[in-house]
Amino acid sequence: MRKQKGFSLIELLIVVAIILIIAAIAIPNLLRSRMAANEASAVGSVRSINTAQVTYASTYPAIGFAGLTSLGGAGGTSTSAGLIDTVLACAAPPCIKSGYQFNSVAAGGPPATTYDTHGDPVTPGQTGQRHFFSDQSGVIRYNTSGAATSTDAPLQ
């Protein structure tokens, strides 16, 4: 009898089945890791916007707080302060970064005495679970069921 070289169909099917089982275990963990990374990036972006708002209000006290578009740009003017990057301060908010969309709106005045910053997942459940909110108090708050407001729980 001749000796056969190679693998039988059954052996190949078993290997494919094992690979599929490993993939079924690994992919959900990968997606959860990506969501956690997007949420961490969103919190960092909201912190950057808070810092930029305080700096802007100190630099331009006659204007107070500002919208995202004024916080970005080349720098040096009240309409293009250069305090945050152009991805976060896009020309037409909401601005999308790392699976989240951001908007910051100033109110009151002049000078504007308050602002609201929102960071919401582009696709809830896929790009992130939590919605983020901050205002002139500097406290970042979150909500898992919808847009966050000033009455939601603060981040710990």
Number of C-alpha atoms within 10 A of each C-alpha: 3 4 5 7 6 7 8 9 8 9 11 11 11 11 11 12 12 12 11 12 11 11 11 11 10 11 11 11 11 11 15 16 12 17 22 16 16 21 24 13 16 26 21 12 19 25 17 15 26 23 15 21 29 16 17 21 18 13 15 16 14 12 17 23 32 26 20 30 24 22 29 23 21 14 14 10 13 17 16 17 21 20 22 24 13 16 11 23 26 20 14 9 16 19 19 18 17 18 21 25 19 25 23 26 17 21 15 11 12 11 16 17 16 17 20 19 25 24 28 27 26 16 12 17 13 14 21 25 21 23 24 29 28 25 22 16 11 16 15 23 22 25 19 14 10 14 16 22 19 16 10 15 14 14 11 5
